[in-house]
Amino acid sequence: VERHDFSLQRVEKQLEKLKDMHEKAKQKDLKKWF
């Protein structure tokens, strides 16, 4: 169970990273148009 929890935490961290990168990419795109 602990190992499963650990991997779940890692997955959540990766998702946070991806979301952050996505937000930054969106902001970059917006700046490109203005």
mmCIF file of the N, C-alpha and C atoms, coordinates in Angstrom:
data_MODEL
# 
_entry.id   MODEL 
# 
loop_
_atom_site.group_PDB 
_atom_site.id 
_atom_site.type_symbol 
_atom_site.label_atom_id 
_atom_site.label_alt_id 
_atom_site.label_comp_id 
_atom_site.label_asym_id 
_atom_site.label_entity_id 
_atom_site.label_seq_id 
_atom_site.pdbx_PDB_ins_code 
_atom_site.Cartn_x 
_atom_site.Cartn_y 
_atom_site.Cartn_z 
_atom_site.occupancy 
_atom_site.B_iso_or_equiv 
_atom_site.pdbx_formal_charge 
_atom_site.auth_seq_id 
_atom_site.auth_comp_id 
_atom_site.auth_asym_id 
_atom_site.auth_atom_id 
_atom_site.pdbx_PDB_model_num 
ATOM 1   N N  . VAL A 1 1  ? 0.850  -1.208 0.000   1.00 0.00 ? 1  VAL A N  1 
ATOM 2   C CA . VAL A 1 1  ? 0.000  0.000  0.000   1.00 0.00 ? 1  VAL A CA 1 
ATOM 3   C C  . VAL A 1 1  ? 0.880  1.250  0.000   1.00 0.00 ? 1  VAL A C  1 
ATOM 4   N N  . GLU A 1 2  ? 1.933  1.233  0.821   1.00 0.00 ? 2  GLU A N  1 
ATOM 5   C CA . GLU A 1 2  ? 2.818  2.399  0.883   1.00 0.00 ? 2  GLU A CA 1 
ATOM 6   C C  . GLU A 1 2  ? 3.438  2.678  -0.483  1.00 0.00 ? 2  GLU A C  1 
ATOM 7   N N  . ARG A 1 3  ? 3.864  1.604  -1.148  1.00 0.00 ? 3  ARG A N  1 
ATOM 8   C CA . ARG A 1 3  ? 4.472  1.800  -2.471  1.00 0.00 ? 3  ARG A CA 1 
ATOM 9   C C  . ARG A 1 3  ? 3.465  2.407  -3.426  1.00 0.00 ? 3  ARG A C  1 
ATOM 10  N N  . HIS A 1 4  ? 2.224  1.937  -3.344  1.00 0.00 ? 4  HIS A N  1 
ATOM 11  C CA . HIS A 1 4  ? 1.187  2.487  -4.219  1.00 0.00 ? 4  HIS A CA 1 
ATOM 12  C C  . HIS A 1 4  ? 0.983  3.968  -3.909  1.00 0.00 ? 4  HIS A C  1 
ATOM 13  N N  . ASP A 1 5  ? 0.920  4.300  -2.624  1.00 0.00 ? 5  ASP A N  1 
ATOM 14  C CA . ASP A 1 5  ? 0.764  5.701  -2.224  1.00 0.00 ? 5  ASP A CA 1 
ATOM 15  C C  . ASP A 1 5  ? 1.901  6.543  -2.799  1.00 0.00 ? 5  ASP A C  1 
ATOM 16  N N  . PHE A 1 6  ? 3.115  6.028  -2.655  1.00 0.00 ? 6  PHE A N  1 
ATOM 17  C CA . PHE A 1 6  ? 4.287  6.761  -3.117  1.00 0.00 ? 6  PHE A CA 1 
ATOM 18  C C  . PHE A 1 6  ? 4.193  7.048  -4.620  1.00 0.00 ? 6  PHE A C  1 
ATOM 19  N N  . SER A 1 7  ? 3.864  6.035  -5.395  1.00 0.00 ? 7  SER A N  1 
ATOM 20  C CA . SER A 1 7  ? 3.771  6.233  -6.839  1.00 0.00 ? 7  SER A CA 1 
ATOM 21  C C  . SER A 1 7  ? 2.641  7.206  -7.161  1.00 0.00 ? 7  SER A C  1 
ATOM 22  N N  . LEU A 1 8  ? 1.563  7.144  -6.394  1.00 0.00 ? 8  LEU A N  1 
ATOM 23  C CA . LEU A 1 8  ? 0.442  8.056  -6.627  1.00 0.00 ? 8  LEU A CA 1 
ATOM 24  C C  . LEU A 1 8  ? 0.901  9.495  -6.395  1.00 0.00 ? 8  LEU A C  1 
ATOM 25  N N  . GLN A 1 9  ? 1.667  9.700  -5.332  1.00 0.00 ? 9  GLN A N  1 
ATOM 26  C CA . GLN A 1 9  ? 2.189  11.043 -5.048  1.00 0.00 ? 9  GLN A CA 1 
ATOM 27  C C  . GLN A 1 9  ? 3.048  11.528 -6.208  1.00 0.00 ? 9  GLN A C  1 
ATOM 28  N N  . ARG A 1 10 ? 3.881  10.640 -6.715  1.00 0.00 ? 10 ARG A N  1 
ATOM 29  C CA . ARG A 1 10 ? 4.765  11.028 -7.826  1.00 0.00 ? 10 ARG A CA 1 
ATOM 30  C C  . ARG A 1 10 ? 3.945  11.410 -9.047  1.00 0.00 ? 10 ARG A C  1 
ATOM 31  N N  . VAL A 1 11 ? 2.893  10.643 -9.299  1.00 0.00 ? 11 VAL A N  1 
ATOM 32  C CA . VAL A 1 11 ? 2.039  10.944 -10.457 1.00 0.00 ? 11 VAL A CA 1 
ATOM 33  C C  . VAL A 1 11 ? 1.395  12.316 -10.282 1.00 0.00 ? 11 VAL A C  1 
ATOM 34  N N  . GLU A 1 12 ? 0.923  12.577 -9.071  1.00 0.00 ? 12 GLU A N  1 
ATOM 35  C CA . GLU A 1 12 ? 0.291  13.877 -8.821  1.00 0.00 ? 12 GLU A CA 1 
ATOM 36  C C  . GLU A 1 12 ? 1.294  15.007 -9.025  1.00 0.00 ? 12 GLU A C  1 
ATOM 37  N N  . LYS A 1 13 ? 2.516  14.798 -8.583  1.00 0.00 ? 13 LYS A N  1 
ATOM 38  C CA . LYS A 1 13 ? 3.555  15.826 -8.767  1.00 0.00 ? 13 LYS A CA 1 
ATOM 39  C C  . LYS A 1 13 ? 3.785  16.073 -10.251 1.00 0.00 ? 13 LYS A C  1 
ATOM 40  N N  . GLN A 1 14 ? 3.848  14.999 -11.026 1.00 0.00 ? 14 GLN A N  1 
ATOM 41  C CA . GLN A 1 14 ? 4.062  15.141 -12.465 1.00 0.00 ? 14 GLN A CA 1 
ATOM 42  C C  . GLN A 1 14 ? 2.903  15.906 -13.094 1.00 0.00 ? 14 GLN A C  1 
ATOM 43  N N  . LEU A 1 15 ? 1.679  15.606 -12.648 1.00 0.00 ? 15 LEU A N  1 
ATOM 44  C CA . LEU A 1 15 ? 0.514  16.300 -13.185 1.00 0.00 ? 15 LEU A CA 1 
ATOM 45  C C  . LEU A 1 15 ? 0.604  17.789 -12.867 1.00 0.00 ? 15 LEU A C  1 
ATOM 46  N N  . GLU A 1 16 ? 1.033  18.115 -11.662 1.00 0.00 ? 16 GLU A N  1 
ATOM 47  C CA . GLU A 1 16 ? 1.184  19.528 -11.286 1.00 0.00 ? 16 GLU A CA 1 
ATOM 48  C C  . GLU A 1 16 ? 2.194  20.199 -12.211 1.00 0.00 ? 16 GLU A C  1 
ATOM 49  N N  . LYS A 1 17 ? 3.306  19.514 -12.453 1.00 0.00 ? 17 LYS A N  1 
ATOM 50  C CA . LYS A 1 17 ? 4.346  20.063 -13.335 1.00 0.00 ? 17 LYS A CA 1 
ATOM 51  C C  . LYS A 1 17 ? 3.782  20.307 -14.729 1.00 0.00 ? 17 LYS A C  1 
ATOM 52  N N  . LEU A 1 18 ? 3.057  19.320 -15.253 1.00 0.00 ? 18 LEU A N  1 
ATOM 53  C CA . LEU A 1 18 ? 2.491  19.453 -16.591 1.00 0.00 ? 18 LEU A CA 1 
ATOM 54  C C  . LEU A 1 18 ? 1.517  20.619 -16.657 1.00 0.00 ? 18 LEU A C  1 
ATOM 55  N N  . LYS A 1 19 ? 0.683  20.731 -15.617 1.00 0.00 ? 19 LYS A N  1 
ATOM 56  C CA . LYS A 1 19 ? -0.282 21.831 -15.595 1.00 0.00 ? 19 LYS A CA 1 
ATOM 57  C C  . LYS A 1 19 ? 0.448  23.170 -15.597 1.00 0.00 ? 19 LYS A C  1 
ATOM 58  N N  . ASP A 1 20 ? 1.500  23.260 -14.796 1.00 0.00 ? 20 ASP A N  1 
ATOM 59  C CA . ASP A 1 20 ? 2.275  24.499 -14.711 1.00 0.00 ? 20 ASP A CA 1 
ATOM 60  C C  . ASP A 1 20 ? 2.873  24.835 -16.074 1.00 0.00 ? 20 ASP A C  1 
ATOM 61  N N  . MET A 1 21 ? 3.468  23.843 -16.713 1.00 0.00 ? 21 MET A N  1 
ATOM 62  C CA . MET A 1 21 ? 4.057  24.063 -18.030 1.00 0.00 ? 21 MET A CA 1 
ATOM 63  C C  . MET A 1 21 ? 2.995  24.493 -19.029 1.00 0.00 ? 21 MET A C  1 
ATOM 64  N N  . HIS A 1 22 ? 1.818  23.875 -18.947 1.00 0.00 ? 22 HIS A N  1 
ATOM 65  C CA . HIS A 1 22 ? 0.725  24.204 -19.854 1.00 0.00 ? 22 HIS A CA 1 
ATOM 66  C C  . HIS A 1 22 ? 0.302  25.655 -19.665 1.00 0.00 ? 22 HIS A C  1 
ATOM 67  N N  . GLU A 1 23 ? 0.177  26.081 -18.414 1.00 0.00 ? 23 GLU A N  1 
ATOM 68  C CA . GLU A 1 23 ? -0.214 27.469 -18.130 1.00 0.00 ? 23 GLU A CA 1 
ATOM 69  C C  . GLU A 1 23 ? 0.822  28.431 -18.703 1.00 0.00 ? 23 GLU A C  1 
ATOM 70  N N  . LYS A 1 24 ? 2.098  28.137 -18.490 1.00 0.00 ? 24 LYS A N  1 
ATOM 71  C CA . LYS A 1 24 ? 3.154  29.015 -18.991 1.00 0.00 ? 24 LYS A CA 1 
ATOM 72  C C  . LYS A 1 24 ? 3.121  29.067 -20.516 1.00 0.00 ? 24 LYS A C  1 
ATOM 73  N N  . ALA A 1 25 ? 2.871  27.938 -21.144 1.00 0.00 ? 25 ALA A N  1 
ATOM 74  C CA . ALA A 1 25 ? 2.810  27.894 -22.607 1.00 0.00 ? 25 ALA A CA 1 
ATOM 75  C C  . ALA A 1 25 ? 1.640  28.740 -23.093 1.00 0.00 ? 25 ALA A C  1 
ATOM 76  N N  . LYS A 1 26 ? 0.506  28.645 -22.406 1.00 0.00 ? 26 LYS A N  1 
ATOM 77  C CA . LYS A 1 26 ? -0.662 29.441 -22.794 1.00 0.00 ? 26 LYS A CA 1 
ATOM 78  C C  . LYS A 1 26 ? -0.334 30.926 -22.700 1.00 0.00 ? 26 LYS A C  1 
ATOM 79  N N  . GLN A 1 27 ? 0.323  31.332 -21.614 1.00 0.00 ? 27 GLN A N  1 
ATOM 80  C CA . GLN A 1 27 ? 0.669  32.740 -21.434 1.00 0.00 ? 27 GLN A CA 1 
ATOM 81  C C  . GLN A 1 27 ? 1.615  33.194 -22.540 1.00 0.00 ? 27 GLN A C  1 
ATOM 82  N N  . LYS A 1 28 ? 2.559  32.351 -22.893 1.00 0.00 ? 28 LYS A N  1 
ATOM 83  C CA . LYS A 1 28 ? 3.504  32.687 -23.968 1.00 0.00 ? 28 LYS A CA 1 
ATOM 84  C C  . LYS A 1 28 ? 2.736  32.902 -25.270 1.00 0.00 ? 28 LYS A C  1 
ATOM 85  N N  . ASP A 1 29 ? 1.798  32.004 -25.569 1.00 0.00 ? 29 ASP A N  1 
ATOM 86  C CA . ASP A 1 29 ? 1.009  32.122 -26.793 1.00 0.00 ? 29 ASP A CA 1 
ATOM 87  C C  . ASP A 1 29 ? 0.237  33.434 -26.800 1.00 0.00 ? 29 ASP A C  1 
ATOM 88  N N  . LEU A 1 30 ? -0.350 33.783 -25.659 1.00 0.00 ? 30 LEU A N  1 
ATOM 89  C CA . LEU A 1 30 ? -1.115 35.033 -25.579 1.00 0.00 ? 30 LEU A CA 1 
ATOM 90  C C  . LEU A 1 30 ? -0.216 36.223 -25.883 1.00 0.00 ? 30 LEU A C  1 
ATOM 91  N N  . LYS A 1 31 ? 0.977  36.239 -25.295 1.00 0.00 ? 31 LYS A N  1 
ATOM 92  C CA . LYS A 1 31 ? 1.899  37.357 -25.519 1.00 0.00 ? 31 LYS A CA 1 
ATOM 93  C C  . LYS A 1 31 ? 2.288  37.438 -26.991 1.00 0.00 ? 31 LYS A C  1 
ATOM 94  N N  . LYS A 1 32 ? 2.368  36.286 -27.630 1.00 0.00 ? 32 LYS A N  1 
ATOM 95  C CA . LYS A 1 32 ? 2.744  36.248 -29.039 1.00 0.00 ? 32 LYS A CA 1 
ATOM 96  C C  . LYS A 1 32 ? 1.720  37.018 -29.889 1.00 0.00 ? 32 LYS A C  1 
ATOM 97  N N  . TRP A 1 33 ? 0.446  36.883 -29.528 1.00 0.00 ? 33 TRP A N  1 
ATOM 98  C CA . TRP A 1 33 ? -0.603 37.505 -30.336 1.00 0.00 ? 33 TRP A CA 1 
ATOM 99  C C  . TRP A 1 33 ? -0.747 39.001 -30.071 1.00 0.00 ? 33 TRP A C  1 
ATOM 100 N N  . PHE A 1 34 ? -0.302 39.461 -28.892 1.00 0.00 ? 34 PHE A N  1 
ATOM 101 C CA . PHE A 1 34 ? -0.517 40.885 -28.584 1.00 0.00 ? 34 PHE A CA 1 
ATOM 102 C C  . PHE A 1 34 ? 0.748  41.715 -28.778 1.00 0.00 ? 34 PHE A C  1 
# 
